[in-house]
C-alpha cells in the first residue's frame, strides 16, 4: 500500500482528463485474421455482424454511422443472395469494423 504522503502527492500532481473504454476496440492482427479466415465459422461471422450492428446503433444519429449501417445491410443482402462467399463477407465485415472503430475516434 502507498503511504498517505505518497497518495497526497499523486492526487496533487495527477489528473484524469478522460476515461476511455478501449475494451470494445477491434484489434485485428495477421494471426487473428488468419484464424478467422481458416475457420470460416458462420457463428464467428454472425457474432462479428451483431457486434457491428450494436456499435452502429449507439451512433444512429450520425450520418457517418448511418452510411456504415447501409453498407452492412448491403453486405448482408449480397451474402444472402449468394453473391458473396463467407470469406468475402468476413473480409468486408472486417473492413466495416475497422471503419466503425475509426469513426468512433
Helices and strands as residue ranges (DSSP letters): H 4-13, G 22-24, H 30-39, H 42-58, H 63-80, H 86-104
